[in-house]
Amino acid sequence: MNRLEKLKNDVYSFEELDTLEKNAIKLRDAETLRLINLSRASKAAKGEKPKSTVGADGKPLTKRARREEGTRR
């Protein structure tokens, strides 16, 4: 099963969708970006939620969240 078929079948997790989105933006792949948005909407409609990027103490848990936190200050 290729990447587009997996996106259509809603196989990827939210974290994997973030990575795919980053790569699709770099490649300017409009079809993949559209499918990523549909997959996220489908997951949200099913009640799935992305894992929190902030711990109980308020500190970012992922490298990406820590980097984004630094740019907001």
N, C-alpha and C positions, 0 to 999 in steps of 0.2 A: 504494500500500500504506500503510495507516495504522499508527500507533504500536503498537497492540495486535497486529496481524498481524505486524509486524516483530519484536516480542518473542516471539511464538509460533514464528517461524521462526529465531530465534537470530541475528539480523542485527547487533545492536549490539555494540560492543566493551565491555570492562570499564569504560573511562573514560566512555563514553556511558551505561552502566547506572548509574554513580554519579550522573551529572547527572539522569537520569530518576528515580532513587530520591529524590533531594533534592526534586525538584518534586512527586513523588507523595506524599511525607510532608507537605509543606505543604498539598496539596489533600485529604489523607486519602483517597487513591484505593487502596482495598484490592486491587482487581483488578490494577492495574498493579504494585503491590508484590509480589503473589503471582507474577505473570509474571516479574518481575525476578529473584526468588529461583530460579524454575525455570530461567531462562536462565543464571544464574551456575552453578547445579548442573550443567547440561548442558555448559557450557564446561569446567568442572573435570573432568567425566567424560571429555571428549574430550582432556584433557591440556593445554588452553590455560591460560595463567597471566597474571594481570594484570601490567602493567609495574611495576617497582619504583618506589616513591616516594622512595627513599633512594639517593643517589649512592655512589660508591666511597669517598668521604671521610667518609661517615656523615651528610652534611647532606641535609635534605629537598629534593627536586627541584621539587615543585609548590607552588603557593601554599597549597592546602588542607593539604598535609602540613606546611608551615612553620607555618601557623596552629594546627594540632592539636599540633604539637611545643611551641609556646608555652604551650598550655593544660595540658600534662602536667607542666610544671616547677613 
